């Protein structure tokens, strides 16, 4: 009801502009570094910073909303998943900057990244179930497209790798984009549901997942091709993904929780 009486065009436009500017500002530090070593160094620093911003908004939501009810549990899971990814980012930075390992892959950081998919997946599938009204035709199309992408990716990455010499890196390189693809399915289905509302953060999270999936695909190819230390584009995409996630959480915190509380207060007053 509130989403129909309040104009969200201006705050949404402002948030989009701010998000784009923030992504450009953060990534310019990497892009304008004098050499590849410096770009990797700044990329390793920016990862934990951008992840911290997303985690901070997630924790604010948990504090304001609590952990009870469907939304409370879903966004608490999202905050937990992002926190696990933040730990992974810090570990990666420690290995590269502190221990001076050029590309720490595979490492303990991957354990935290992979563990984060469970709570993140819980959040997305709960949201998909809540918004509901998912057409069977859309489900089939999205799943089929995801399967085609997964098959093509695995085929390409297998062609560029020697399985017998690098099984663990190859397995992890394949796992990331496959998990990304699985989690993109519920987000796409929600976006295809016309009743999702203006207050949802799903579109922002969807963009974040697209950027994450693209970064994971590129990172996987660079790992099996031994080019990870020479390419920085995946750092740029990861930063953009965290910033988009933070924007979505800000939108949810600023508008959804605010208007949900107003509606609850009105209901309580009307039913005294």
C-alpha positions in Angstrom: 0.0 0.0 0.0 2.8 2.4 1.0 4.7 1.6 -2.2 1.7 2.9 -4.2 1.4 6.3 -2.4 5.1 7.2 -2.1 7.2 8.4 -5.0 10.3 6.3 -5.1 11.6 7.5 -8.5 13.9 10.2 -7.0 15.5 8.2 -4.3 15.9 5.2 -6.6 17.6 7.5 -9.2 19.9 9.0 -6.6 20.9 5.6 -5.3 21.6 4.4 -8.9 23.8 7.5 -9.5 25.6 7.1 -6.2 26.2 3.4 -6.8 27.7 4.0 -10.2 29.9 6.8 -8.8 31.0 4.6 -5.9 31.9 1.7 -8.3 33.9 4.1 -10.5 35.7 5.7 -7.6 36.7 2.4 -6.0 37.8 0.7 -9.2 39.7 3.8 -10.4 42.1 3.2 -7.6 42.9 -0.2 -9.3 42.7 0.9 -12.9 45.0 3.9 -12.5 47.7 2.1 -10.5 51.1 2.4 -12.3 51.7 -1.3 -12.8 50.1 -4.8 -12.5 51.6 -5.5 -9.1 50.1 -2.3 -7.8 46.8 -3.1 -9.3 46.7 -6.5 -7.6 47.8 -4.9 -4.4 45.0 -2.3 -4.4 42.5 -5.0 -5.6 43.4 -7.1 -2.6 42.8 -4.1 -0.3 39.5 -3.0 -1.9 37.9 -6.4 -1.7 37.7 -6.5 2.2 36.6 -2.8 2.2 33.7 -3.2 -0.2 32.7 -6.5 1.4 32.7 -4.7 4.8 30.3 -2.1 3.6 27.8 -4.8 2.5 28.2 -6.7 5.7 27.6 -3.5 7.7 24.3 -2.8 6.0 23.3 -6.5 6.5 24.0 -6.2 10.3 22.0 -3.0 10.5 19.1 -4.8 9.0 19.4 -7.7 11.4 19.6 -5.2 14.3 16.5 -3.3 13.2 14.4 -6.2 11.9 15.5 -9.0 14.2 15.8 -12.7 13.3 12.2 -13.8 13.8 9.8 -14.3 11.0 10.5 -15.1 7.4 12.1 -11.8 6.5 14.1 -11.7 9.7 15.6 -15.2 9.1 16.1 -14.6 5.4 18.1 -11.3 5.9 20.0 -12.7 8.8 21.1 -15.6 6.5 22.1 -13.0 3.9 24.2 -11.1 6.5 25.8 -14.4 7.6 26.7 -15.3 4.1 28.2 -11.9 3.4 30.2 -12.1 6.7 31.7 -15.4 5.6 32.7 -13.8 2.3 34.2 -10.9 4.2 36.4 -13.4 6.2 37.4 -14.9 2.9 38.4 -11.5 1.5 40.4 -10.8 4.6 42.2 -14.1 4.4 42.9 -13.6 0.7 44.4 -10.2 1.5 46.5 -11.7 4.3 47.9 -14.4 2.0 48.7 -12.0 -0.8 49.9 -9.0 1.2 51.1 -10.5 4.4 52.5 -13.9 3.3 53.4 -12.6 -0.2 51.6 -15.5 -2.1 50.9 -14.1 -5.5 47.7 -16.1 -6.1 46.6 -18.0 -3.0 44.4 -20.5 -4.7 43.2 -22.9 -3.5 43.4 -21.7 0.2 41.4 -21.4 3.4 39.7 -18.4 1.9 37.9 -20.6 -0.6 36.4 -22.7 2.3 34.7 -19.5 3.6 33.6 -18.4 0.2 32.0 -21.8 -0.6 30.5 -21.9 2.9 28.8 -18.6 2.3 26.7 -20.0 -0.5 24.5 -22.0 1.9 23.1 -19.0 3.9 23.0 -16.8 0.7 21.1 -19.5 -1.1 18.7 -19.8 1.8 17.9 -16.1 1.5 17.3 -16.1 -2.2 15.1 -19.2 -2.2 13.0 -17.9 0.7 12.5 -14.7 -1.3 11.6 -16.6 -4.4 9.0 -18.7 -2.4 7.6 -15.6 -0.8 7.0 -13.7 -4.0 5.6 -16.8 -5.5 3.4 -17.0 -8.5 6.3 -18.4 -10.5 5.1 -19.7 -13.8 6.2 -23.2 -14.7 7.2 -22.0 -18.2 9.6 -19.4 -16.7 11.0 -22.0 -14.4 11.8 -24.4 -17.3 13.3 -21.7 -19.4 15.5 -20.3 -16.6 16.7 -23.8 -15.6 17.4 -24.8 -19.1 19.4 -21.6 -19.8 21.4 -22.1 -16.6 22.1 -25.8 -17.6 23.3 -24.7 -21.0 25.6 -22.1 -19.5 27.0 -24.6 -17.0 27.7 -27.2 -19.6 29.4 -24.6 -21.9 31.5 -23.3 -19.1 32.7 -26.7 -17.8 33.5 -27.7 -21.4 35.6 -24.5 -22.0 37.4 -24.7 -18.7 38.2 -28.4 -19.1 39.7 -27.6 -22.5 42.0 -25.0 -21.0 43.2 -27.1 -18.1 45.2 -30.3 -17.4 42.9 -32.2 -15.0 45.5 -34.6 -13.8 47.8 -31.8 -12.8 45.4 -29.4 -11.1 42.3 -31.3 -9.9 41.5 -29.2 -6.8 41.9 -25.8 -8.5 39.9 -27.0 -11.4 37.1 -28.4 -9.2 36.9 -25.1 -7.2 37.0 -23.0 -10.4 34.0 -25.0 -11.7 32.2 -24.9 -8.3 32.0 -21.1 -8.0 30.1 -20.3 -11.3 27.9 -23.4 -10.9 26.8 -22.2 -7.5 26.4 -18.7 -8.8 24.2 -20.0 -11.6 22.0 -22.0 -9.1 21.4 -19.0 -7.0 20.7 -16.7 -10.0 17.7 -19.0 -10.8 15.5 -17.8 -7.9 16.5 -14.2 -8.4 15.5 -14.3 -12.1 12.2 -16.0 -11.3 11.4 -13.3 -8.7 12.2 -10.6 -11.3 9.8 -12.3 -13.7 7.1 -12.0 -11.1 5.1 -8.8 -11.6 4.0 -8.6 -8.0 7.5 -8.2 -6.4 6.8 -4.5 -5.5 8.8 -1.3 -5.5 10.4 -1.8 -2.1 12.2 -5.1 -2.7 16.0 -5.2 -2.9 15.9 -8.2 -5.3 16.9 -6.2 -8.4 20.0 -4.9 -6.7 20.9 -8.3 -5.4 20.3 -9.7 -8.9 22.8 -7.3 -10.4 25.2 -8.2 -7.6 24.9 -11.9 -8.5 25.4 -11.3 -12.2 28.6 -9.4 -11.5 29.8 -12.1 -9.0 29.1 -14.9 -11.6 30.9 -13.0 -14.3 33.9 -12.4 -12.0 33.9 -16.1 -10.9 33.9 -17.3 -14.6 36.8 -15.0 -15.5 38.7 -15.9 -12.3 38.2 -19.6 -13.0 39.6 -19.3 -16.5 42.6 -17.2 -15.3 43.4 -19.8 -12.6 43.5 -22.8 -14.9 45.3 -20.8 -17.5 47.9 -19.4 -15.0 46.9 -15.9 -15.8 45.3 -14.8 -12.5 48.3 -12.6 -11.5 48.1 -10.8 -14.9 44.4 -9.9 -15.1 42.6 -7.6 -12.7 39.1 -7.4 -14.3 37.7 -9.9 -11.8 38.7 -7.6 -8.9 36.8 -4.8 -10.5 33.7 -7.0 -10.9 33.8 -8.3 -7.3 34.0 -4.7 -6.0 31.1 -3.7 -8.1 29.1 -6.7 -6.9 29.7 -5.9 -3.2 28.7 -2.2 -3.8 25.5 -3.2 -5.6 24.7 -5.6 -2.8 25.3 -2.8 -0.3 23.0 -0.5 -2.3 20.3 -3.2 -2.3 20.6 -3.6 1.5 20.6 0.2 2.0 17.4 0.4 -0.1 15.8 -2.4 1.9 16.8 -0.9 5.2 15.8 2.7 4.3 12.5 2.0 2.6 11.2 -1.5 3.1 11.7 -1.8 6.9 10.6 1.9 7.3 7.3 1.5 5.5 6.7 -2.0 6.9 6.9 -0.5 10.4 4.6 2.4 9.5 2.0 -0.1 8.2 2.3 -2.2 11.3 1.9 0.9 13.5 -1.2 1.9 11.6 -2.6 -1.6 11.9 -2.0 -1.6 15.7 -3.7 1.8 16.1 -6.7 0.8 14.0 -7.2 -2.4 16.0 -6.8 -1.0 19.5 
